[in-house]
Amino acid sequence: MARDTADMNGRGTRTMENIAYIRQMLAELRLVAENEGAEMLCYLIEMAYVEAGDVQSGRRALSIHHAQRDKPSGMSL
């Protein structure tokens, strides 16, 4: 899905529409999972729903870039 060039707080309009659509579908999937008694699926879907809401509101970036990650502590495994 291509990004729109329109700027909306650093994000394209099409991207935000797609995130809204994903969030709506997650809400529907959660109801299906709940009706089936799939508690773990409910939890995971709900976490994705919350994440999509955070992206919509600007509280979370769309992706995590390797350059922005914390460096490993150097501890051997």
All heavy atoms as a GROMACS GRO file, in nm:
protein
  596
    1MET      N    1   0.083  -0.117   0.000
    1MET     CA    2   0.000   0.000   0.000
    1MET      C    3   0.088   0.124   0.000
    1MET      O    4   0.165   0.146   0.091
    1MET     CB    5  -0.090  -0.002   0.123
    1MET     CG    6  -0.189  -0.113   0.122
    1MET     SD    7  -0.293  -0.103   0.268
    1MET     CE    8  -0.372  -0.260   0.254
    2ALA      N    9   0.074   0.202  -0.103
    2ALA     CA   10   0.159   0.320  -0.119
    2ALA      C   11   0.115   0.432  -0.025
    2ALA      O   12  -0.002   0.447   0.005
    2ALA     CB   13   0.153   0.367  -0.264
    3ARG      N   14   0.211   0.508   0.016
    3ARG     CA   15   0.182   0.622   0.102
    3ARG      C   16   0.140   0.742   0.020
    3ARG      O   17   0.191   0.766  -0.088
    3ARG     CB   18   0.305   0.660   0.184
    3ARG     CG   19   0.332   0.562   0.292
    3ARG     CD   20   0.442   0.615   0.378
    3ARG     NE   21   0.469   0.518   0.480
    3ARG     CZ   22   0.521   0.547   0.596
    3ARG    NH1   23   0.553   0.669   0.624
    3ARG    NH2   24   0.543   0.455   0.684
    4ASP      N   25   0.047   0.816   0.072
    4ASP     CA   26   0.004   0.939   0.008
    4ASP      C   27   0.108   1.047   0.040
    4ASP      O   28   0.170   1.044   0.145
    4ASP     CB   29  -0.132   0.980   0.065
    4ASP     CG   30  -0.205   1.081  -0.021
    4ASP    OD1   31  -0.143   1.145  -0.107
    4ASP    OD2   32  -0.325   1.094   0.000
    5THR      N   33   0.126   1.142  -0.048
    5THR     CA   34   0.225   1.246  -0.024
    5THR      C   35   0.173   1.356   0.067
    5THR      O   36   0.251   1.437   0.116
    5THR     CB   37   0.273   1.308  -0.156
    5THR    OG1   38   0.160   1.355  -0.229
    5THR    CG2   39   0.350   1.206  -0.238
    6ALA      N   40   0.043   1.361   0.090
    6ALA     CA   41  -0.013   1.462   0.179
    6ALA      C   42   0.043   1.442   0.319
    6ALA      O   43   0.052   1.331   0.368
    6ALA     CB   44  -0.166   1.454   0.180
    7ASP      N   45   0.081   1.551   0.384
    7ASP     CA   46   0.142   1.541   0.516
    7ASP      C   47   0.037   1.563   0.623
    7ASP      O   48  -0.035   1.660   0.621
    7ASP     CB   49   0.254   1.644   0.529
    7ASP     CG   50   0.339   1.618   0.652
    7ASP    OD1   51   0.362   1.503   0.687
    7ASP    OD2   52   0.384   1.718   0.712
    8MET      N   53   0.030   1.469   0.718
    8MET     CA   54  -0.064   1.480   0.829
    8MET      C   55   0.015   1.446   0.954
    8MET      O   56   0.026   1.330   0.990
    8MET     CB   57  -0.178   1.382   0.807
    8MET     CG   58  -0.302   1.414   0.883
    8MET     SD   59  -0.433   1.305   0.826
    8MET     CE   60  -0.482   1.235   0.980
    9ASN      N   61   0.076   1.546   1.014
    9ASN     CA   62   0.161   1.525   1.130
    9ASN      C   63   0.274   1.428   1.097
    9ASN      O   64   0.306   1.339   1.174
    9ASN     CB   65   0.078   1.476   1.249
    9ASN     CG   66   0.150   1.494   1.380
    9ASN    OD1   67   0.258   1.551   1.386
    9ASN    ND2   68   0.090   1.445   1.486
   10GLY      N   69   0.331   1.443   0.977
   10GLY     CA   70   0.441   1.359   0.937
   10GLY      C   71   0.399   1.228   0.873
   10GLY      O   72   0.481   1.148   0.834
   11ARG      N   73   0.270   1.203   0.862
   11ARG     CA   74   0.220   1.078   0.806
   11ARG      C   75   0.124   1.109   0.692
   11ARG      O   76   0.049   1.204   0.696
   11ARG     CB   77   0.149   0.997   0.912
   11ARG     CG   78   0.239   0.958   1.026
   11ARG     CD   79   0.163   0.871   1.123
   11ARG     NE   80   0.250   0.835   1.232
   11ARG     CZ   81   0.242   0.891   1.351
   11ARG    NH1   82   0.156   0.984   1.377
   11ARG    NH2   83   0.324   0.852   1.447
   12GLY      N   84   0.123   1.024   0.592
   12GLY     CA   85   0.034   1.043   0.479
   12GLY      C   86  -0.110   1.014   0.513
   12GLY      O   87  -0.140   0.934   0.601
   13THR      N   88  -0.201   1.080   0.442
   13THR     CA   89  -0.344   1.060   0.463
   13THR      C   90  -0.382   0.915   0.437
   13THR      O   91  -0.456   0.854   0.514
   13THR     CB   92  -0.425   1.153   0.372
   13THR    OG1   93  -0.386   1.288   0.399
   13THR    CG2   94  -0.573   1.138   0.395
   14ARG      N   95  -0.331   0.858   0.329
   14ARG     CA   96  -0.364   0.720   0.296
   14ARG      C   97  -0.315   0.626   0.405
   14ARG      O   98  -0.384   0.530   0.442
   14ARG     CB   99  -0.305   0.680   0.162
   14ARG     CG  100  -0.338   0.534   0.127
   14ARG     CD  101  -0.292   0.496  -0.008
   14ARG     NE  102  -0.380   0.560  -0.104
   14ARG     CZ  103  -0.359   0.559  -0.234
   14ARG    NH1  104  -0.251   0.503  -0.283
   14ARG    NH2  105  -0.443   0.617  -0.315
   15THR      N  106  -0.198   0.651   0.458
   15THR     CA  107  -0.145   0.566   0.566
   15THR      C  108  -0.238   0.570   0.687
   15THR      O  109  -0.268   0.466   0.745
   15THR     CB  110  -0.003   0.613   0.605
   15THR    OG1  111   0.082   0.598   0.493
   15THR    CG2  112   0.051   0.532   0.722
   16MET      N  113  -0.283   0.688   0.724
   16MET     CA  114  -0.372   0.699   0.839
   16MET      C  115  -0.506   0.632   0.813
   16MET      O  116  -0.564   0.571   0.904
   16MET     CB  117  -0.392   0.847   0.877
   16MET     CG  118  -0.269   0.909   0.942
   16MET     SD  119  -0.228   0.835   1.103
   16MET     CE  120  -0.096   0.725   1.059
   17GLU      N  121  -0.555   0.640   0.690
   17GLU     CA  122  -0.679   0.570   0.655
   17GLU      C  123  -0.660   0.419   0.666
   17GLU      O  124  -0.748   0.347   0.714
   17GLU     CB  125  -0.723   0.608   0.514
   17GLU     CG  126  -0.776   0.749   0.503
   17GLU     CD  127  -0.801   0.793   0.360
   17GLU    OE1  128  -0.772   0.716   0.266
   17GLU    OE2  129  -0.850   0.905   0.343
   18ASN      N  130  -0.545   0.371   0.621
   18ASN     CA  131  -0.515   0.228   0.630
   18ASN      C  132  -0.504   0.181   0.775
   18ASN      O  133  -0.553   0.074   0.810
   18ASN     CB  134  -0.387   0.194   0.554
   18ASN     CG  135  -0.406   0.201   0.404
   18ASN    OD1  136  -0.518   0.192   0.354
   18ASN    ND2  137  -0.298   0.219   0.331
   19ILE      N  138  -0.442   0.262   0.859
   19ILE     CA  139  -0.431   0.227   1.002
   19ILE      C  140  -0.570   0.223   1.065
   19ILE      O  141  -0.601   0.133   1.144
   19ILE     CB  142  -0.339   0.326   1.076
   19ILE    CG1  143  -0.195   0.319   1.023
   19ILE    CG2  144  -0.342   0.301   1.228
   19ILE    CD1  145  -0.127   0.185   1.043
   20ALA      N  146  -0.656   0.319   1.030
   20ALA     CA  147  -0.793   0.320   1.082
   20ALA      C  148  -0.869   0.195   1.038
   20ALA      O  149  -0.943   0.134   1.117
   20ALA     CB  150  -0.866   0.446   1.035
   21TYR      N  151  -0.849   0.155   0.913
   21TYR     CA  152  -0.913   0.033   0.861
   21TYR      C  153  -0.864  -0.090   0.936
   21TYR      O  154  -0.944  -0.176   0.976
   21TYR     CB  155  -0.886   0.020   0.711
   21TYR     CG  156  -0.937  -0.108   0.652
   21TYR    CD1  157  -1.074  -0.126   0.629
   21TYR    CD2  158  -0.850  -0.211   0.620
   21TYR    CE1  159  -1.122  -0.244   0.576
   21TYR    CE2  160  -0.897  -0.330   0.566
   21TYR     CZ  161  -1.033  -0.346   0.544
   21TYR     OH  162  -1.079  -0.463   0.491
   22ILE      N  163  -0.734  -0.099   0.956
   22ILE     CA  164  -0.677  -0.212   1.029
   22ILE      C  165  -0.735  -0.218   1.170
   22ILE      O  166  -0.773  -0.325   1.219
   22ILE     CB  167  -0.522  -0.201   1.034
   22ILE    CG1  168  -0.464  -0.225   0.895
   22ILE    CG2  169  -0.463  -0.297   1.137
   22ILE    CD1  170  -0.318  -0.186   0.882
   23ARG      N  171  -0.744  -0.103   1.234
   23ARG     CA  172  -0.797  -0.097   1.371
   23ARG      C  173  -0.943  -0.144   1.375
   23ARG      O  174  -0.984  -0.217   1.465
   23ARG     CB  175  -0.783   0.045   1.425
   23ARG     CG  176  -0.807   0.055   1.573
   23ARG     CD  177  -0.759   0.190   1.625
   23ARG     NE  178  -0.768   0.193   1.769
   23ARG     CZ  179  -0.851   0.274   1.836
   23ARG    NH1  180  -0.926   0.360   1.772
   23ARG    NH2  181  -0.854   0.269   1.967
   24GLN      N  182  -1.021  -0.103   1.276
   24GLN     CA  183  -1.160  -0.144   1.268
   24GLN      C  184  -1.170  -0.296   1.250
   24GLN      O  185  -1.250  -0.362   1.316
   24GLN     CB  186  -1.227  -0.073   1.151
   24GLN     CG  187  -1.371  -0.113   1.128
   24GLN     CD  188  -1.429  -0.048   1.003
   24GLN    OE1  189  -1.368   0.040   0.943
   24GLN    NE2  190  -1.546  -0.092   0.965
   25MET      N  191  -1.087  -0.352   1.163
   25MET     CA  192  -1.088  -0.497   1.140
   25MET      C  193  -1.045  -0.572   1.265
   25MET      O  194  -1.099  -0.679   1.297
   25MET     CB  195  -0.996  -0.533   1.023
   25MET     CG  196  -1.044  -0.484   0.888
   25MET     SD  197  -1.203  -0.554   0.839
   25MET     CE  198  -1.314  -0.418   0.875
   26LEU      N  199  -0.948  -0.518   1.338
   26LEU     CA  200  -0.904  -0.581   1.462
   26LEU      C  201  -1.017  -0.586   1.565
   26LEU      O  202  -1.032  -0.686   1.636
   26LEU     CB  203  -0.783  -0.507   1.520
   26LEU     CG  204  -0.651  -0.529   1.446
   26LEU    CD1  205  -0.548  -0.426   1.491
   26LEU    CD2  206  -0.599  -0.670   1.468
   27ALA      N  207  -1.096  -0.480   1.572
   27ALA     CA  208  -1.211  -0.479   1.664
   27ALA      C  209  -1.309  -0.590   1.628
   27ALA      O  210  -1.360  -0.661   1.717
   27ALA     CB  211  -1.280  -0.343   1.660
   28GLU      N  212  -1.333  -0.608   1.500
   28GLU     CA  213  -1.424  -0.714   1.456
   28GLU      C  214  -1.365  -0.852   1.485
   28GLU      O  215  -1.437  -0.943   1.530
   28GLU     CB  216  -1.457  -0.697   1.308
   28GLU     CG  217  -1.540  -0.572   1.282
   28GLU     CD  218  -1.576  -0.553   1.136
   28GLU    OE1  219  -1.588  -0.654   1.063
   28GLU    OE2  220  -1.592  -0.437   1.095
   29LEU      N  221  -1.235  -0.868   1.459
   29LEU     CA  222  -1.170  -0.996   1.486
   29LEU      C  223  -1.173  -1.030   1.635
   29LEU      O  224  -1.186  -1.147   1.673
   29LEU     CB  225  -1.026  -0.995   1.435
   29LEU     CG  226  -1.010  -1.007   1.285
   29LEU    CD1  227  -0.865  -0.981   1.246
   29LEU    CD2  228  -1.056  -1.144   1.236
   30ARG      N  229  -1.158  -0.929   1.718
   30ARG     CA  230  -1.160  -0.954   1.861
   30ARG      C  231  -1.296  -1.009   1.905
   30ARG      O  232  -1.304  -1.098   1.988
   30ARG     CB  233  -1.128  -0.828   1.940
   30ARG     CG  234  -1.102  -0.866   2.086
   30ARG     CD  235  -1.105  -0.753   2.180
   30ARG     NE  236  -1.076  -0.791   2.316
   30ARG     CZ  237  -1.158  -0.861   2.396
   30ARG    NH1  238  -1.271  -0.908   2.350
   30ARG    NH2  239  -1.125  -0.887   2.520
   31LEU      N  240  -1.404  -0.955   1.847
   31LEU     CA  241  -1.538  -1.007   1.879
   31LEU      C  242  -1.552  -1.153   1.837
   31LEU      O  243  -1.609  -1.234   1.911
   31LEU     CB  244  -1.645  -0.922   1.810
   31LEU     CG  245  -1.664  -0.781   1.866
   31LEU    CD1  246  -1.765  -0.703   1.780
   31LEU    CD2  247  -1.711  -0.787   2.010
   32VAL      N  248  -1.501  -1.188   1.721
   32VAL     CA  249  -1.506  -1.326   1.675
   32VAL      C  250  -1.428  -1.416   1.770
   32VAL      O  251  -1.477  -1.522   1.812
   32VAL     CB  252  -1.452  -1.339   1.530
   32VAL    CG1  253  -1.440  -1.485   1.489
   32VAL    CG2  254  -1.539  -1.261   1.433
   33ALA      N  255  -1.307  -1.374   1.806
   33ALA     CA  256  -1.224  -1.453   1.897
   33ALA      C  257  -1.291  -1.467   2.033
   33ALA      O  258  -1.287  -1.575   2.093
   33ALA     CB  259  -1.085  -1.389   1.911
   34GLU      N  260  -1.353  -1.361   2.080
   34GLU     CA  261  -1.421  -1.366   2.209
   34GLU      C  262  -1.539  -1.463   2.205
   34GLU      O  263  -1.558  -1.543   2.298
   34GLU     CB  264  -1.470  -1.226   2.247
   34GLU     CG  265  -1.532  -1.218   2.384
   34GLU     CD  266  -1.570  -1.076   2.422
   34GLU    OE1  267  -1.606  -0.997   2.333
   34GLU    OE2  268  -1.563  -1.046   2.543
   35ASN      N  269  -1.615  -1.461   2.096
   35ASN     CA  270  -1.728  -1.553   2.081
   35ASN      C  271  -1.683  -1.698   2.077
   35ASN      O  272  -1.758  -1.787   2.114
   35ASN     CB  273  -1.809  -1.519   1.956
   35ASN     CG  274  -1.888  -1.390   1.971
   35ASN    OD1  275  -1.917  -1.348   2.082
   35ASN    ND2  276  -1.921  -1.328   1.860
   36GLU      N  277  -1.561  -1.722   2.033
   36GLU     CA  278  -1.507  -1.857   2.026
   36GLU      C  279  -1.434  -1.898   2.154
   36GLU      O  280  -1.387  -2.010   2.166
   36GLU     CB  281  -1.412  -1.871   1.906
   36GLU     CG  282  -1.480  -1.855   1.772
   36GLU     CD  283  -1.591  -1.957   1.750
   36GLU    OE1  284  -1.577  -2.073   1.794
   36GLU    OE2  285  -1.693  -1.920   1.689
   37GLY      N  286  -1.422  -1.805   2.248
   37GLY     CA  287  -1.355  -1.836   2.374
   37GLY      C  288  -1.204  -1.843   2.361
   37GLY      O  289  -1.138  -1.907   2.444
   38ALA      N  290  -1.149  -1.779   2.260
   38ALA     CA  291  -1.004  -1.783   2.236
   38ALA      C  292  -0.939  -1.666   2.311
   38ALA      O  293  -0.914  -1.560   2.255
   38ALA     CB  294  -0.976  -1.775   2.086
   39GLU      N  295  -0.911  -1.689   2.438
   39GLU     CA  296  -0.862  -1.582   2.524
   39GLU      C  297  -0.727  -1.526   2.480
   39GLU      O  298  -0.706  -1.404   2.483
   39GLU     CB  299  -0.853  -1.631   2.669
   39GLU     CG  300  -0.989  -1.659   2.729
   39GLU     CD  301  -0.978  -1.716   2.869
   39GLU    OE1  302  -0.867  -1.719   2.927
   39GLU    OE2  303  -1.083  -1.759   2.922
   40MET      N  304  -0.634  -1.612   2.442
   40MET     CA  305  -0.502  -1.564   2.401
   40MET      C  306  -0.513  -1.482   2.273
   40MET      O  307  -0.449  -1.378   2.260
   40MET     CB  308  -0.405  -1.681   2.382
   40MET     CG  309  -0.265  -1.636   2.352
   40MET     SD  310  -0.201  -1.536   2.489
   40MET     CE  311  -0.029  -1.543   2.459
   41LEU      N  312  -0.594  -1.528   2.178
   41LEU     CA  313  -0.615  -1.450   2.056
   41LEU      C  314  -0.679  -1.315   2.088
   41LEU      O  315  -0.641  -1.214   2.030
   41LEU     CB  316  -0.704  -1.526   1.957
   41LEU     CG  317  -0.635  -1.629   1.870
   41LEU    CD1  318  -0.738  -1.702   1.784
   41LEU    CD2  319  -0.529  -1.565   1.782
   42CYS      N  320  -0.774  -1.314   2.180
   42CYS     CA  321  -0.836  -1.187   2.222
   42CYS      C  322  -0.730  -1.091   2.273
   42CYS      O  323  -0.729  -0.974   2.236
   42CYS     CB  324  -0.939  -1.211   2.332
   42CYS     SG  325  -1.094  -1.281   2.276
   43TYR      N  326  -0.642  -1.142   2.357
   43TYR     CA  327  -0.536  -1.058   2.414
   43TYR      C  328  -0.445  -1.003   2.305
   43TYR      O  329  -0.417  -0.883   2.301
   43TYR     CB  330  -0.455  -1.140   2.515
   43TYR     CG  331  -0.332  -1.069   2.563
   43TYR    CD1  332  -0.341  -0.964   2.655
   43TYR    CD2  333  -0.206  -1.104   2.516
   43TYR    CE1  334  -0.228  -0.898   2.698
   43TYR    CE2  335  -0.093  -1.038   2.559
   43TYR     CZ  336  -0.104  -0.935   2.650
   43TYR     OH  337   0.008  -0.868   2.692
   44LEU      N  338  -0.398  -1.090   2.216
   44LEU     CA  339  -0.305  -1.046   2.111
   44LEU      C  340  -0.371  -0.947   2.016
   44LEU      O  341  -0.311  -0.846   1.977
   44LEU     CB  342  -0.250  -1.166   2.036
   44LEU     CG  343  -0.162  -1.260   2.118
   44LEU    CD1  344  -0.133  -1.387   2.039
   44LEU    CD2  345  -0.034  -1.190   2.160
   45ILE      N  346  -0.495  -0.974   1.979
   45ILE     CA  347  -0.567  -0.884   1.889
   45ILE      C  348  -0.590  -0.749   1.958
   45ILE      O  349  -0.576  -0.643   1.897
   45ILE     CB  350  -0.700  -0.947   1.844
   45ILE    CG1  351  -0.672  -1.066   1.752
   45ILE    CG2  352  -0.789  -0.845   1.774
   45ILE    CD1  353  -0.792  -1.154   1.724
   46GLU      N  354  -0.624  -0.753   2.086
   46GLU     CA  355  -0.645  -0.629   2.159
   46GLU      C  356  -0.517  -0.547   2.169
   46GLU      O  357  -0.519  -0.424   2.158
   46GLU     CB  358  -0.699  -0.660   2.299
   46GLU     CG  359  -0.753  -0.536   2.368
   46GLU     CD  360  -0.833  -0.570   2.493
   46GLU    OE1  361  -0.902  -0.674   2.493
   46GLU    OE2  362  -0.825  -0.492   2.587
   47MET      N  363  -0.403  -0.614   2.186
   47MET     CA  364  -0.275  -0.542   2.190
   47MET      C  365  -0.248  -0.475   2.056
   47MET      O  366  -0.202  -0.361   2.051
   47MET     CB  367  -0.161  -0.637   2.227
   47MET     CG  368  -0.169  -0.691   2.369
   47MET     SD  369  -0.182  -0.563   2.496
   47MET     CE  370  -0.027  -0.478   2.474
   48ALA      N  371  -0.277  -0.544   1.946
   48ALA     CA  372  -0.260  -0.485   1.813
   48ALA      C  373  -0.356  -0.368   1.795
   48ALA      O  374  -0.321  -0.265   1.736
   48ALA     CB  375  -0.282  -0.590   1.705
   49TYR      N  376  -0.477  -0.380   1.847
   49TYR     CA  377  -0.576  -0.272   1.840
   49TYR      C  378  -0.526  -0.147   1.914
   49TYR      O  379  -0.534  -0.036   1.863
   49TYR     CB  380  -0.708  -0.322   1.902
   49TYR     CG  381  -0.818  -0.218   1.904
   49TYR    CD1  382  -0.902  -0.201   1.795
   49TYR    CD2  383  -0.840  -0.140   2.017
   49TYR    CE1  384  -1.004  -0.108   1.797
   49TYR    CE2  385  -0.942  -0.046   2.020
   49TYR     CZ  386  -1.024  -0.030   1.910
   49TYR     OH  387  -1.125   0.063   1.913
   50VAL      N  388  -0.472  -0.168   2.033
   50VAL     CA  389  -0.416  -0.057   2.111
   50VAL      C  390  -0.299   0.006   2.037
   50VAL      O  391  -0.287   0.129   2.030
   50VAL     CB  392  -0.374  -0.105   2.253
   50VAL    CG1  393  -0.293   0.000   2.326
   50VAL    CG2  394  -0.497  -0.143   2.334
   51GLU      N  395  -0.212  -0.076   1.980
   51GLU     CA  396  -0.098  -0.027   1.903
   51GLU      C  397  -0.144   0.059   1.786
   51GLU      O  398  -0.090   0.167   1.762
   51GLU     CB  399  -0.016  -0.147   1.853
   51GLU     CG  400   0.105  -0.109   1.772
   51GLU     CD  401   0.222  -0.062   1.855
   51GLU    OE1  402   0.220  -0.082   1.978
   51GLU    OE2  403   0.316  -0.007   1.797
   52ALA      N  404  -0.244   0.012   1.714
   52ALA     CA  405  -0.297   0.090   1.601
   52ALA      C  406  -0.353   0.223   1.648
   52ALA      O  407  -0.335   0.327   1.583
   52ALA     CB  408  -0.404   0.010   1.527
   53GLY      N  409  -0.419   0.223   1.763
   53GLY     CA  410  -0.470   0.349   1.820
   53GLY      C  411  -0.358   0.444   1.857
   53GLY      O  412  -0.369   0.566   1.836
   54ASP      N  413  -0.250   0.389   1.910
   54ASP     CA  414  -0.134   0.472   1.944
   54ASP      C  415  -0.071   0.534   1.819
   54ASP      O  416  -0.029   0.650   1.820
   54ASP     CB  417  -0.029   0.392   2.020
   54ASP     CG  418  -0.070   0.361   2.163
   54ASP    OD1  419  -0.171   0.417   2.211
   54ASP    OD2  420   0.000   0.280   2.227
   55VAL      N  421  -0.066   0.457   1.711
   55VAL     CA  422  -0.012   0.510   1.585
   55VAL      C  423  -0.103   0.620   1.533
   55VAL      O  424  -0.056   0.726   1.492
   55VAL     CB  425   0.005   0.397   1.481
   55VAL    CG1  426   0.036   0.454   1.343
   55VAL    CG2  427   0.115   0.301   1.524
   56GLN      N  428  -0.234   0.597   1.538
   56GLN     CA  429  -0.330   0.698   1.491
   56GLN      C  430  -0.317   0.829   1.567
   56GLN      O  431  -0.324   0.936   1.507
   56GLN     CB  432  -0.473   0.647   1.509
   56GLN     CG  433  -0.524   0.562   1.398
   56GLN     CD  434  -0.670   0.527   1.419
   56GLN    OE1  435  -0.707   0.477   1.525
   56GLN    NE2  436  -0.749   0.553   1.319
   57SER      N  437  -0.299   0.820   1.697
   57SER     CA  438  -0.293   0.940   1.779
   57SER      C  439  -0.156   1.007   1.779
   57SER      O  440  -0.140   1.115   1.832
   57SER     CB  441  -0.334   0.908   1.923
   57SER     OG  442  -0.237   0.825   1.982
   58GLY      N  443  -0.056   0.938   1.723
   58GLY     CA  444   0.078   0.995   1.719
   58GLY      C  445   0.163   0.962   1.840
   58GLY      O  446   0.274   1.011   1.855
   59ARG      N  447   0.111   0.877   1.930
   59ARG     CA  448   0.188   0.839   2.049
   59ARG      C  449   0.296   0.737   2.018
   59ARG      O  450   0.386   0.716   2.098
   59ARG     CB  451   0.095   0.782   2.157
   59ARG     CG  452   0.010   0.887   2.225
   59ARG     CD  453  -0.064   0.828   2.343
   59ARG     NE  454  -0.153   0.722   2.303
   59ARG     CZ  455  -0.285   0.733   2.294
   59ARG    NH1  456  -0.342   0.847   2.320
   59ARG    NH2  457  -0.358   0.631   2.257
   60ARG      N  458   0.286   0.671   1.902
   60ARG     CA  459   0.385   0.569   1.866
   60ARG      C  460   0.419   0.584   1.718
   60ARG      O  461   0.333   0.615   1.637
   60ARG     CB  462   0.331   0.431   1.893
   60ARG     CG  463   0.432   0.323   1.866
   60ARG     CD  464   0.393   0.187   1.916
   60ARG     NE  465   0.347   0.183   2.054
   60ARG     CZ  466   0.426   0.164   2.160
   60ARG    NH1  467   0.556   0.152   2.144
   60ARG    NH2  468   0.376   0.157   2.280
   61ALA      N  469   0.545   0.560   1.686
   61ALA     CA  470   0.590   0.566   1.546
   61ALA      C  471   0.534   0.446   1.469
   61ALA      O  472   0.501   0.344   1.527
   61ALA     CB  473   0.742   0.564   1.539
   62LEU      N  474   0.528   0.461   1.339
   62LEU     CA  475   0.477   0.355   1.253
   62LEU      C  476   0.568   0.233   1.254
   62LEU      O  477   0.522   0.120   1.247
   62LEU     CB  478   0.463   0.410   1.111
   62LEU     CG  479   0.346   0.357   1.033
   62LEU    CD1  480   0.219   0.422   1.083
   62LEU    CD2  481   0.364   0.384   0.887
   63SER      N  482   0.699   0.255   1.263
   63SER     CA  483   0.791   0.142   1.264
   63SER      C  484   0.910   0.173   1.354
   63SER      O  485   0.936   0.288   1.388
   63SER     CB  486   0.841   0.112   1.122
   63SER     OG  487   0.917   0.219   1.074
   64ILE      N  488   0.981   0.069   1.387
   64ILE     CA  489   1.102   0.082   1.468
   64ILE      C  490   1.221   0.063   1.376
   64ILE      O  491   1.233  -0.040   1.311
   64ILE     CB  492   1.105  -0.022   1.581
   64ILE    CG1  493   0.985  -0.004   1.673
   64ILE    CG2  494   1.235  -0.013   1.659
   64ILE    CD1  495   0.970  -0.115   1.774
   65HIS      N  496   1.308   0.161   1.371
   65HIS     CA  497   1.425   0.153   1.286
   65HIS      C  498   1.542   0.097   1.366
   65HIS      O  499   1.558   0.128   1.484
   65HIS     CB  500   1.462   0.291   1.231
   65HIS     CG  501   1.351   0.352   1.151
   65HIS    ND1  502   1.317   0.309   1.025
   65HIS    CD2  503   1.263   0.451   1.180
   65HIS    CE1  504   1.217   0.380   0.980
   65HIS    NE2  505   1.181   0.466   1.071
   66HIS      N  506   1.623   0.017   1.302
   66HIS     CA  507   1.737  -0.044   1.370
   66HIS      C  508   1.830   0.061   1.431
   66HIS      O  509   1.884   0.040   1.538
   66HIS     CB  510   1.816  -0.133   1.273
   66HIS     CG  511   1.742  -0.255   1.234
   66HIS    ND1  512   1.728  -0.363   1.318
   66HIS    CD2  513   1.675  -0.287   1.121
   66HIS    CE1  514   1.657  -0.456   1.259
   66HIS    NE2  515   1.623  -0.414   1.139
   67ALA      N  516   1.846   0.172   1.366
   67ALA     CA  517   1.937   0.276   1.415
   67ALA      C  518   1.887   0.338   1.545
   67ALA      O  519   1.966   0.392   1.622
   67ALA     CB  520   1.955   0.384   1.309
   68GLN      N  521   1.757   0.330   1.572
   68GLN     CA  522   1.702   0.392   1.691
   68GLN      C  523   1.691   0.295   1.808
   68GLN      O  524   1.649   0.335   1.916
   68GLN     CB  525   1.563   0.448   1.658
   68GLN     CG  526   1.568   0.560   1.557
   68GLN     CD  527   1.430   0.605   1.516
   68GLN    OE1  528   1.331   0.536   1.537
   68GLN    NE2  529   1.422   0.721   1.455
   69ARG      N  530   1.727   0.171   1.789
   69ARG     CA  531   1.719   0.074   1.898
   69ARG      C  532   1.829   0.096   2.001
   69ARG      O  533   1.933   0.152   1.972
   69ARG     CB  534   1.734  -0.068   1.844
   69ARG     CG  535   1.617  -0.115   1.764
   69ARG     CD  536   1.638  -0.258   1.727
   69ARG     NE  537   1.527  -0.308   1.650
   69ARG     CZ  538   1.525  -0.427   1.595
   69ARG    NH1  539   1.627  -0.509   1.610
   69ARG    NH2  540   1.422  -0.466   1.527
   70ASP      N  541   1.804   0.046   2.121
   70ASP     CA  542   1.908   0.048   2.223
   70ASP      C  543   2.018  -0.049   2.183
   70ASP      O  544   1.991  -0.157   2.130
   70ASP     CB  545   1.850   0.004   2.359
   70ASP     CG  546   1.753   0.106   2.414
   70ASP    OD1  547   1.764   0.224   2.378
   70ASP    OD2  548   1.666   0.066   2.493
   71LYS      N  549   2.141  -0.012   2.211
   71LYS     CA  550   2.252  -0.100   2.180
   71LYS      C  551   2.257  -0.213   2.281
   71LYS      O  552   2.221  -0.196   2.398
   71LYS     CB  553   2.383  -0.020   2.183
   71LYS     CG  554   2.385   0.085   2.075
   71LYS     CD  555   2.521   0.147   2.061
   71LYS     CE  556   2.505   0.258   1.962
   71LYS     NZ  557   2.596   0.275   1.865
   72PRO      N  558   2.305  -0.331   2.239
   72PRO     CA  559   2.315  -0.443   2.333
   72PRO      C  560   2.411  -0.410   2.446
   72PRO      O  561   2.507  -0.335   2.428
   72PRO     CB  562   2.364  -0.560   2.248
   72PRO     CG  563   2.412  -0.501   2.120
   72PRO     CD  564   2.350  -0.366   2.105
   73SER      N  565   2.389  -0.468   2.560
   73SER     CA  566   2.469  -0.438   2.678
   73SER      C  567   2.608  -0.502   2.673
   73SER      O  568   2.692  -0.471   2.756
   73SER     CB  569   2.395  -0.486   2.804
   73SER     OG  570   2.381  -0.625   2.800
   74GLY      N  571   2.629  -0.594   2.580
   74GLY     CA  572   2.759  -0.661   2.573
   74GLY      C  573   2.762  -0.785   2.658
   74GLY      O  574   2.865  -0.852   2.671
   75MET      N  575   2.650  -0.819   2.719
   75MET     CA  576   2.642  -0.938   2.803
   75MET      C  577   2.645  -1.061   2.714
   75MET      O  578   2.575  -1.069   2.615
   75MET     CB  579   2.512  -0.934   2.883
   75MET     CG  580   2.489  -1.055   2.967
   75MET     SD  581   2.323  -1.053   3.036
   75MET     CE  582   2.356  -0.977   3.192
   76SER      N  583   2.728  -1.158   2.749
   76SER     CA  584   2.733  -1.280   2.671
   76SER      C  585   2.616  -1.370   2.708
   76SER      O  586   2.571  -1.373   2.822
   76SER     CB  587   2.866  -1.352   2.694
   76SER     OG  588   2.875  -1.387   2.829
   77LEU      N  589   2.569  -1.443   2.608
   77LEU     CA  590   2.456  -1.532   2.632
   77LEU      C  591   2.500  -1.673   2.654
   77LEU      O  592   2.576  -1.733   2.598
   77LEU     CB  593   2.358  -1.526   2.515
   77LEU     CG  594   2.295  -1.389   2.493
   77LEU    CD1  595   2.210  -1.390   2.369
   77LEU    CD2  596   2.210  -1.350   2.613
   0.00000   0.00000   0.00000
